[in-house]
Amino acid sequence: MTLLASVGRNFVDNLEIYLTFAGLAVIFAMPALFGGLGDYWQVLGVTAIAVGVVHGLLFWVVRRRQRQVRRELIVATREMLADRIRNQLQVLLVAATENRDETNRARVQAAMEASHEIVRTLDQLSLDSLQRWEKHYGAVTLSYT
């Protein structure tokens, strides 16, 4: 990783901190630059409100983009996992049709039904379903770790 990439990654990882310090610098610099437009506290207050609005808009845009990236990641993951499972289902299907033993066929059929249920679950995977799962099972899974 190059130094520039490392610095850029550091900036992105700590964007909120850098924007907060930049906002504070602007807030305290404005009365010095434009002190003649009003009293110190009035200029400071108006500047703080403006910086707060800009920060709010920036954070809203960044958070919205993060949600979009997460949704895209979930869709791609869901498609990849469903494809892998369907490929394995084909292997099971070939094995089931070649095997004449009824016991093995029943086991393969049960495995195929379980695999179909997994694919149905993957088709329903979303941020909302992950949050519901975490809310319902999160405390249970954390107690086992």
C-alpha positions as CSV (number, residue, x, y, z in Angstrom):
1,M,0.0,0.0,0.0
2,T,1.4,3.4,-0.9
3,L,1.8,6.2,1.5
4,L,-0.9,8.2,-0.4
5,A,-3.3,5.3,-0.3
6,S,-2.6,4.9,3.5
7,V,-3.2,8.6,4.1
8,G,-6.4,8.5,2.0
9,R,-7.6,5.4,3.9
10,N,-6.9,7.1,7.2
11,F,-8.8,10.2,6.1
12,V,-11.8,8.2,5.1
13,D,-11.8,6.0,8.2
14,N,-11.7,9.1,10.4
15,L,-13.8,11.5,8.3
16,E,-16.1,12.6,11.1
17,I,-13.1,13.7,13.3
18,Y,-11.5,15.7,10.5
19,L,-14.8,17.4,9.6
20,T,-15.4,18.2,13.2
21,F,-12.0,19.8,13.7
22,A,-12.4,21.7,10.4
23,G,-15.8,22.9,11.5
24,L,-14.5,24.1,14.8
25,A,-11.7,25.9,13.0
26,V,-14.2,27.7,10.7
27,I,-16.5,28.6,13.6
28,F,-13.7,30.2,15.6
29,A,-12.0,31.8,12.6
30,M,-15.1,33.6,11.2
31,P,-15.5,36.1,14.0
32,A,-11.8,37.1,13.5
33,L,-12.3,37.5,9.8
34,F,-15.8,39.1,9.8
35,G,-16.0,40.6,13.2
36,G,-17.1,43.9,11.8
37,L,-20.4,42.4,10.6
38,G,-21.7,42.1,14.1
39,D,-20.7,41.3,17.6
40,Y,-18.4,38.3,18.3
41,W,-21.1,36.0,19.7
42,Q,-23.6,36.7,16.9
43,V,-21.0,35.9,14.2
44,L,-19.9,32.8,16.1
45,G,-23.5,31.6,16.5
46,V,-24.5,32.1,12.9
47,T,-21.3,30.4,11.8
48,A,-21.9,27.5,14.2
49,I,-25.4,27.0,12.8
50,A,-24.1,27.0,9.2
51,V,-21.4,24.5,10.0
52,G,-23.9,22.3,11.9
53,V,-26.2,22.3,8.8
54,V,-23.3,21.5,6.5
55,H,-22.1,18.7,8.8
56,G,-25.6,17.3,9.0
57,L,-26.0,17.2,5.3
58,L,-22.6,15.6,4.7
59,F,-23.2,12.9,7.3
60,W,-26.6,12.2,5.9
61,V,-25.1,11.7,2.4
62,V,-22.3,9.5,3.7
63,R,-24.7,7.4,5.8
64,R,-27.1,7.0,2.8
65,R,-24.2,5.9,0.6
66,Q,-23.1,3.3,3.3
67,R,-26.6,1.9,3.4
68,Q,-26.6,1.6,-0.4
69,V,-23.2,-0.2,-0.4
70,R,-24.5,-2.6,2.3
71,R,-27.6,-3.4,0.3
72,E,-25.5,-4.0,-2.9
73,L,-23.1,-6.2,-0.9
74,I,-26.0,-8.2,0.5
75,V,-27.5,-8.7,-3.0
76,A,-24.2,-9.8,-4.4
77,T,-23.6,-12.2,-1.4
78,R,-27.1,-13.6,-1.7
79,E,-26.6,-14.3,-5.4
80,M,-23.2,-15.9,-4.9
81,L,-24.4,-18.1,-2.1
82,A,-27.6,-19.1,-4.0
83,D,-25.5,-20.0,-7.1
84,R,-23.2,-22.1,-5.0
85,I,-26.1,-23.9,-3.3
86,R,-27.8,-24.5,-6.6
87,N,-24.6,-26.0,-8.0
88,Q,-24.4,-28.4,-5.1
89,L,-28.1,-29.2,-5.5
90,Q,-27.3,-30.3,-9.1
91,V,-24.6,-32.6,-7.7
92,L,-27.1,-34.1,-5.3
93,L,-29.7,-34.5,-8.0
94,V,-27.3,-36.4,-10.2
95,A,-26.3,-38.6,-7.3
96,A,-29.9,-39.3,-6.5
97,T,-30.9,-40.3,-10.0
98,E,-27.9,-42.6,-10.4
99,N,-28.5,-44.4,-7.0
100,R,-31.2,-47.0,-6.9
101,D,-31.1,-47.5,-3.2
102,E,-34.3,-46.1,-1.6
103,T,-32.6,-45.2,1.7
104,N,-30.0,-43.1,0.0
105,R,-32.6,-41.5,-2.2
106,A,-34.6,-40.5,0.8
107,R,-31.6,-38.9,2.4
108,V,-30.7,-37.1,-0.8
109,Q,-34.3,-35.9,-1.1
110,A,-34.2,-34.6,2.5
111,A,-30.9,-32.8,1.8
112,M,-32.4,-31.3,-1.4
113,E,-35.4,-30.0,0.5
114,A,-33.1,-28.5,3.2
115,S,-31.1,-26.9,0.4
116,H,-34.2,-25.4,-1.2
117,E,-35.1,-24.0,2.2
118,I,-31.7,-22.4,2.4
119,V,-32.1,-20.9,-1.1
120,R,-35.6,-19.5,-0.1
121,T,-34.0,-18.0,3.0
122,L,-31.2,-16.4,0.9
123,D,-33.9,-15.0,-1.5
124,Q,-35.4,-13.2,1.5
125,L,-32.1,-11.9,2.9
126,S,-32.0,-8.1,3.4
127,L,-30.8,-5.5,5.9
128,D,-34.2,-5.7,7.6
129,S,-34.2,-9.5,7.9
130,L,-30.6,-9.4,9.3
131,Q,-31.7,-6.8,11.9
132,R,-34.7,-8.9,12.9
133,W,-32.5,-12.0,13.2
134,E,-29.9,-10.1,15.2
135,K,-32.7,-8.7,17.5
136,H,-34.2,-12.2,18.0
137,Y,-31.1,-14.3,18.1
138,G,-28.3,-11.9,18.9
139,A,-28.3,-12.4,22.7
140,V,-28.5,-16.1,22.3
141,T,-25.5,-16.3,19.9
142,L,-23.5,-13.9,22.0
143,S,-24.0,-16.1,25.1
144,Y,-22.3,-19.1,23.3
145,T,-19.2,-17.2,22.3
